[in-house]
Amino acid sequence: MDNPEEHKPPEQQMIELQMLVQKAWTVLLIGLYMVSLYSVGRITGLGNDAPGQEILMNVQRVFFFGLMGAGFLLDIVQMRMDRKKAYLFLSLSLILGGFADIVATLQYKFLSIFI
């Protein structure tokens, strides 16, 4: 019995791979923002010498570099499909990942108005 998964055209396999890596990229970006938001909440409540602050910084770094790696993989897949869209996700990873603390701080300030 032949498995239908083995006989997919390469274009379909590339699209599925792109969708999978995009989902991983999105999860990493959401994780980075959530850790940043939690970190801002702890710093605001306990000060800069909050216990566990170094661990949160390391977790943020792991998410950021994971985001960069997923963006790089996504760009490799994207370049094989369409060279005009090269380096899109790597650039987005740098911009969105770099501003994660700023956005988390602004979100925390906005939410603290209503809570």
KAPE-V45865 format. One record per residue. RES is the residue in one letter. PSI is psi in radians with two decimals (* if undefined). Layout:
RES_PSI / RES_PSI
This chain:
M_2.26 / D_2.39 / N_2.20 / P_-0.35 / E_-0.50 / E_-0.39 / H_0.41 / K_2.55 / P_2.65 / P_-0.56 / E_-0.71 / Q_-0.69 / Q_-0.68 / M_-0.70 / I_-0.73 / E_-0.69 / L_-0.72 / Q_-0.75 / M_-0.70 / L_-0.80 / V_-0.58 / Q_-0.69 / K_-0.75 / A_-0.71 / W_-0.74 / T_-0.74 / V_-0.72 / L_-0.69 / L_-0.75 / I_-0.73 / G_-0.72 / L_-0.76 / Y_-0.68 / M_-0.74 / V_-0.67 / S_-0.74 / L_-0.75 / Y_-0.71 / S_-0.74 / V_-0.70 / G_-0.68 / R_-0.71 / I_-0.74 / T_-0.70 / G_-0.60 / L_-0.10 / G_3.07 / N_-0.37 / D_0.55 / A_2.42 / P_2.40 / G_0.06 / Q_-0.65 / E_-0.65 / I_-0.74 / L_-0.66 / M_-0.69 / N_-0.67 / V_-0.68 / Q_-0.71 / R_-0.71 / V_-0.81 / F_-0.71 / F_-0.83 / F_-0.51 / G_-0.70 / L_-0.73 / M_-0.72 / G_-0.75 / A_-0.66 / G_-0.68 / F_-0.79 / L_-0.70 / L_-0.65 / D_-0.59 / I_-0.78 / V_-0.72 / Q_-0.66 / M_-0.58 / R_-0.47 / M_-0.80 / D_1.95 / R_-0.32 / K_-0.38 / K_0.44 / A_2.56 / Y_0.32 / L_-0.89 / F_-0.50 / L_-0.71 / S_-0.76 / L_-0.64 / S_-0.75 / L_-0.80 / I_-0.94 / L_-0.67 / G_-0.61 / G_-0.58 / F_0.20 / A_-0.75 / D_-0.69 / I_-0.80 / V_-0.71 / A_-0.68 / T_-0.78 / L_-0.69 / Q_-0.70 / Y_-0.75 / K_-0.73 / F_-0.77 / L_-0.53 / S_-0.32 / I_-0.69 / F_-0.26 / I_*
